[in-house]
Amino acid sequence: MSGEDNLLRLVEADEPDENNYHLQDQVGFILRKAHQRHVAIFASHIADLTPPQFAALAKLYDIGETSQNQLGTLIAMDAATVKGVIDRLKARGLVELSKHEVDKRRLLVNLTPEGREAIERLIPLARTITEETLAPLTAKESATFLRLLAKLA
């Protein structure tokens, strides 16, 4: 077999075969495996919070007091999920709830001093988690990956 024939076989192997379906080549499967890897790395550094709990604390640290619904929107959680996250953080003394002065139905969420101290301690760990998650990639690949992933989100 000539070098040209080998090259043609390699090119054809990269083209999708409509008659074959390989789970390991599917975007959902690959994303799930990457997510599982990231969550394992997260848990090895931050064992006492879940990623959604961390996200809530980090966003509150960024923006300050906000409504529970707005917080959910900002961290990509539905109302029921963010309520559970906030309830667990409140039980741990990391956030506090208050009623909006005008709209009494609106719950406002804010960090407690303990919550602020916790997130300030955890942010450097979160940076390490990101670095470890992206470690198999070069800096340029990481930037490209994050840019492309953001287009999917």
C-alpha positions as CSV (number, residue, x, y, z in Angstrom):
1,M,0.0,0.0,0.0
2,S,1.4,3.4,-1.0
3,G,1.7,6.4,1.3
4,E,-1.1,8.1,-0.6
5,D,-3.4,5.1,0.1
6,N,-2.5,5.3,3.8
7,L,-3.3,9.0,3.8
8,L,-6.6,8.4,2.1
9,R,-7.6,5.8,4.8
10,L,-6.7,8.2,7.5
11,V,-8.8,11.0,6.0
12,E,-11.7,8.7,5.4
13,A,-11.5,7.5,9.1
14,D,-12.0,11.0,10.3
15,E,-15.2,11.4,8.2
16,P,-18.4,10.4,10.0
17,D,-19.9,7.0,9.1
18,E,-23.6,7.4,8.9
19,N,-24.0,3.6,9.4
20,N,-22.1,3.4,12.6
21,Y,-22.9,4.9,16.0
22,H,-20.2,4.9,18.6
23,L,-21.3,6.2,22.0
24,Q,-17.8,7.3,22.9
25,D,-17.8,9.7,19.9
26,Q,-21.0,11.5,20.9
27,V,-20.9,15.0,22.3
28,G,-23.2,14.2,25.3
29,F,-21.1,11.2,26.3
30,I,-17.8,13.2,26.1
31,L,-19.3,16.2,27.9
32,R,-20.6,13.8,30.7
33,K,-17.2,12.2,31.1
34,A,-15.5,15.6,31.2
35,H,-18.1,16.8,33.8
36,Q,-17.5,13.7,35.9
37,R,-13.8,14.3,35.9
38,H,-14.3,18.0,36.8
39,V,-16.6,17.1,39.7
40,A,-14.1,14.6,41.0
41,I,-11.4,17.2,40.9
42,F,-13.8,19.7,42.6
43,A,-14.6,17.2,45.4
44,S,-10.9,16.5,46.0
45,H,-10.4,20.2,46.8
46,I,-13.7,21.4,48.2
47,A,-15.4,18.5,50.0
48,D,-17.8,20.4,52.1
49,L,-19.8,22.2,49.4
50,T,-21.4,21.0,46.1
51,P,-20.5,22.8,42.9
52,P,-24.0,24.5,42.9
53,Q,-23.5,25.7,46.5
54,F,-20.1,27.0,45.5
55,A,-21.6,28.7,42.5
56,A,-24.2,30.5,44.6
57,L,-21.6,31.7,47.1
58,A,-19.2,32.9,44.3
59,K,-22.0,34.8,42.5
60,L,-23.2,36.4,45.7
61,Y,-19.6,37.4,46.4
62,D,-19.4,38.9,42.9
63,I,-22.7,40.9,42.9
64,G,-23.8,41.2,46.5
65,E,-27.4,40.9,47.6
66,T,-29.9,39.7,45.0
67,S,-33.2,38.0,44.8
68,Q,-33.3,34.2,45.0
69,N,-34.8,34.0,41.5
70,Q,-32.2,36.3,40.0
71,L,-29.4,34.3,41.6
72,G,-30.9,31.1,40.1
73,T,-30.9,32.8,36.7
74,L,-27.3,34.0,37.1
75,I,-26.0,30.5,38.0
76,A,-28.2,28.6,35.6
77,M,-30.5,26.9,38.1
78,D,-34.3,26.6,38.1
79,A,-36.3,28.1,41.0
80,A,-36.7,24.8,42.9
81,T,-33.0,23.9,42.7
82,V,-31.8,27.3,43.8
83,K,-34.2,27.2,46.7
84,G,-32.8,23.9,47.9
85,V,-29.2,25.2,47.5
86,I,-30.0,28.4,49.4
87,D,-31.8,26.5,52.1
88,R,-28.8,24.3,52.7
89,L,-26.4,27.3,52.7
90,K,-28.7,29.2,55.1
91,A,-28.8,26.1,57.5
92,R,-24.9,26.3,57.5
93,G,-24.9,30.0,58.3
94,L,-23.3,31.0,55.0
95,V,-26.2,33.1,53.6
96,E,-29.1,35.0,55.0
97,L,-32.5,35.7,53.6
98,S,-34.6,38.9,53.9
99,K,-37.8,40.2,52.4
100,H,-37.7,42.9,49.8
101,E,-38.8,46.3,51.3
102,V,-41.4,46.9,48.6
103,D,-42.3,43.5,47.2
104,K,-42.7,41.3,50.3
105,R,-43.0,38.1,48.1
106,R,-39.4,38.6,46.9
107,L,-36.7,36.9,48.9
108,L,-33.3,38.5,48.9
109,V,-30.2,36.5,49.5
110,N,-26.9,37.8,50.8
111,L,-23.6,36.3,52.2
112,T,-23.2,36.3,56.0
113,P,-19.8,37.2,57.3
114,E,-19.1,33.5,57.6
115,G,-20.2,33.0,54.0
116,R,-17.9,35.8,52.8
117,E,-15.0,34.3,54.8
118,A,-15.7,30.9,53.3
119,I,-15.8,32.0,49.7
120,E,-12.7,34.1,50.1
121,R,-10.9,31.0,51.4
122,L,-12.3,28.8,48.6
123,I,-11.7,31.0,45.5
124,P,-8.0,30.1,45.3
125,L,-9.0,26.4,45.5
126,A,-11.5,27.0,42.7
127,R,-8.7,28.4,40.5
128,T,-6.7,25.3,41.2
129,I,-9.7,23.1,40.3
130,T,-10.0,25.0,36.9
131,E,-6.2,24.6,36.3
132,E,-6.4,20.8,37.1
133,T,-9.5,20.3,34.9
134,L,-7.8,22.0,32.0
135,A,-4.3,20.5,32.6
136,P,-4.4,18.1,29.7
137,L,-4.7,21.2,27.3
138,T,-2.2,23.8,26.4
139,A,-3.0,27.4,27.2
140,K,-4.1,28.0,23.6
141,E,-6.2,24.9,23.6
142,S,-7.8,25.9,26.9
143,A,-8.7,29.3,25.6
144,T,-10.2,27.8,22.4
145,F,-12.0,25.1,24.4
146,L,-13.6,27.6,26.7
147,R,-14.6,29.9,23.9
148,L,-16.2,27.0,21.9
149,L,-17.9,25.6,25.0
150,A,-19.4,29.0,25.8
151,K,-21.0,28.9,22.3
152,L,-22.8,25.7,23.3
153,A,-24.0,27.0,26.6
